[in-house]
Structures are given as C-alpha cells and as structure tokens.
Amino acid sequence: MAWNSGLIQRILDFDARNFLLDSLPKNATGMEIGVHKGDFTKRILERTSPELLYLVDPWKYESSSKYKNSWYGGWLGGSQERMDRRCDAVKQRFAAAISRGKVKVLRAYSSDAFASLPDAHLDWVYIDGNHLYEFVKSDLEQACRCVKPGGLITGDDYGEGGWWEGGVKRAVDEFVATRDDVELVCIKKCQFILKKR
C-alpha cells in the first residue's frame, strides 16, 4: 500500500502537537492565541486540564490580498459573517467549560488580550495567530511579560515558507537570539517551545 505524503505529514504534525501538549503543565493557566474553530482547544482541554484557559481570537475577516491563503482571509475566511459564526460556534462548543470558569473567550487581537493581563499571570502561551513576522514578534514580547518565570512560550508553524513567508521562524529565531530571559527548549516539526528564565 502506498502512503499518501499529505497523510504522513498530518500524522507527523499531530505527533508534534501531542509532544508539545504533553510538555505543558497540567492544571495551569494558559492562553491559546488563534483559536479558529476550536479543534486544538479541545485537545488542550483534554490533555492538560487547565485551571483556566484564555481563548484569544478576533475572528475578523481580513480582505487584504496578503491574507488570501490564510484561515481568516480569501475564500477560506469567506466573510465577516462566517467569522462571526465561527466565534459563536466556539462559544457554544465550550459553553460548559465557560460556565464553570475554566475557559474565557477573549474576542480580541492578541495585543489587546495581553494588555488586559497582569505581569507573570500565565503558566504558558500557545501562539498560532497572525503569522506575519511583526505580529509574531509582538506576541512573543508580550507573552514574555505575561508568562511567569519558568513558564513556557510555545507555538505553531515554525519553518520556512507559508503565506506568511517564514515570519514565525524569523521572529522566534530573533527573539531567542536577542533575549537573555528566554531559552529554546525544543523545536519538533513546526512546533516550538521556549522557556522563560
């Protein structure tokens, strides 16, 4: 039987995300930036049993041509109405956890969500929002303020290419190289894990 290369890639990516999830502390306070439809959120809840999980996403349709191949632009994003429906579906999907105070949905840009939090409030952050360099750089800087010493700053899509033209990799590499308060723990496939000193 011949293996489909796309299927193999999805299996490897799934394994890398499980590795990352198993690296996160259990019963902790975390933040997922870039929720989309909440599929990874479900895995976070199942594998880490967080005390509190912030879900951060503006669910905003981006009409600029630079976003035409992103989840929130072009035909994949569809329209602002589709983004609104995605947000509502996520709130409904996690309604029980929201009512128990385990999940808090912040429909906002990550910069605004971080600004609403005190210093050293989070045990970990997972960055999977806007992948353009300047946005990833900002997320990393703000995450470092909001994560406790010993906490983790993690994320997706570390690598070359993509519609974001390697912006995640460039931002992460520069961040690690220019900061003495973070260290690179691991890069597995396209997942990265940094630790705040």
C-alpha positions in Angstrom: 0.0 0.0 0.0 1.4 3.4 -1.0 1.3 6.1 1.7 -0.1 9.5 0.8 2.5 12.2 1.6 -0.2 14.6 2.8 -1.5 11.9 5.3 2.1 11.2 6.5 2.6 15.0 7.1 -0.7 15.2 9.1 0.4 12.3 11.3 3.8 13.9 11.9 2.2 17.2 12.7 -0.3 15.6 15.0 2.5 13.8 16.9 4.5 17.0 17.2 1.4 18.8 18.7 0.9 15.9 21.1 4.5 16.3 22.2 4.0 20.0 22.8 0.8 19.4 24.7 2.5 16.8 26.9 5.2 19.4 27.7 2.6 21.9 29.1 2.0 21.9 32.8 -1.3 20.4 34.0 -3.9 22.3 36.0 -2.3 25.6 34.9 -3.3 29.0 33.5 -2.7 29.2 29.7 -3.6 31.1 26.6 -4.3 30.0 23.1 -3.8 32.7 20.5 -5.6 31.8 17.3 -8.5 29.6 18.1 -10.1 29.2 14.6 -12.8 26.6 15.2 -11.5 25.2 18.5 -10.2 21.8 17.4 -6.8 22.4 19.1 -8.6 23.9 22.1 -10.4 20.6 22.6 -7.1 18.8 22.6 -5.6 21.4 25.1 -8.5 20.8 27.5 -8.3 17.0 27.2 -4.6 16.7 27.6 -3.7 19.5 30.1 -6.9 20.0 32.2 -6.1 23.7 32.6 -7.3 25.6 35.7 -8.1 28.5 33.3 -7.7 28.7 29.5 -7.9 32.0 27.7 -9.1 31.7 24.1 -7.9 34.7 22.1 -9.0 35.4 18.5 -10.5 38.4 16.8 -12.5 36.3 14.4 -12.0 39.1 11.9 -12.1 38.6 8.1 -9.1 40.1 6.5 -9.8 41.4 3.0 -6.2 42.3 2.1 -4.6 40.1 -0.6 -1.7 39.2 1.7 -4.2 37.1 3.7 -5.8 35.4 0.7 -4.4 32.0 1.7 -5.0 32.3 5.5 -7.8 30.8 7.6 -9.3 34.3 8.0 -8.9 35.8 4.5 -9.7 34.9 0.9 -12.1 32.0 0.2 -11.1 30.1 3.4 -12.2 33.0 5.6 -15.2 33.8 3.4 -16.6 36.8 5.0 -17.0 38.6 8.3 -20.4 36.8 8.7 -18.5 33.5 8.5 -16.0 34.7 11.1 -18.9 35.7 13.4 -20.4 32.2 13.0 -17.1 30.6 13.9 -16.8 32.7 17.1 -20.4 31.8 18.1 -19.7 28.1 17.3 -16.6 28.1 19.6 -18.6 29.7 22.4 -21.3 27.1 22.0 -18.7 24.2 21.7 -17.1 25.1 25.0 -20.2 26.5 26.8 -19.9 24.0 29.7 -16.2 24.9 30.4 -17.1 28.6 30.0 -19.9 28.4 32.6 -17.6 26.5 35.0 -15.0 29.3 34.7 -12.4 27.0 33.1 -12.5 28.8 29.7 -12.6 32.5 29.0 -13.1 33.7 25.4 -11.5 37.0 24.5 -12.6 38.1 21.1 -9.8 40.5 20.6 -6.4 40.9 18.9 -3.7 39.3 20.9 -2.1 42.7 21.8 -5.4 43.8 23.5 -5.8 40.5 25.2 -2.2 40.6 26.6 -2.7 44.3 27.7 -5.7 43.1 29.8 -3.5 40.8 31.9 -1.1 41.5 34.7 2.6 40.6 34.6 3.5 36.9 35.2 -0.1 35.8 35.1 0.2 32.9 32.8 1.9 29.5 33.1 2.1 29.1 29.3 1.1 30.6 25.9 0.5 28.9 22.6 0.9 31.3 19.7 -0.9 30.4 16.5 -2.5 33.7 15.5 -1.4 36.1 12.7 1.8 34.5 11.3 3.3 37.6 9.8 6.7 38.5 11.3 5.7 41.7 13.1 2.7 40.1 14.7 4.6 37.0 15.9 7.4 39.3 17.2 4.8 41.3 19.2 3.1 38.1 20.5 6.5 36.8 21.8 7.4 40.0 23.5 4.0 40.4 25.2 3.9 36.7 26.1 7.2 37.1 27.9 5.8 39.8 30.1 2.7 37.8 30.9 4.3 34.4 31.5 5.7 33.5 34.9 9.4 32.7 35.3 9.8 29.1 34.4 6.7 29.3 32.2 6.5 28.3 28.5 6.0 30.3 25.3 5.1 27.9 22.6 3.6 28.0 19.1 2.9 26.6 15.7 4.2 26.9 12.1 7.9 27.4 12.9 9.5 26.9 9.5 10.2 28.4 6.1 7.6 29.4 3.6 3.8 29.5 4.0 1.7 32.5 3.1 3.5 34.3 6.0 6.9 33.8 4.2 8.7 32.3 7.2 7.6 35.1 9.6 7.2 32.7 12.5 10.6 31.2 12.2 12.3 34.6 11.7 10.5 36.1 14.8 11.3 33.1 17.0 14.9 32.9 16.0 15.5 36.7 16.6 13.6 36.6 19.9 15.8 33.8 21.2 19.0 35.3 19.9 18.4 38.8 21.4 16.9 37.9 24.8 18.6 36.6 27.8 15.4 35.9 29.7 14.3 33.0 27.4 15.8 29.8 26.3 15.0 27.5 23.4 13.7 24.2 24.8 12.7 22.3 21.7 11.6 22.6 18.1 9.7 19.5 16.9 8.4 19.6 13.4 6.7 23.0 13.2 6.1 23.3 17.0 8.4 25.5 19.1 8.8 25.6 22.9 10.6 28.4 24.7 11.1 28.7 28.5 11.2 32.0 30.4 14.0 32.2 32.8 
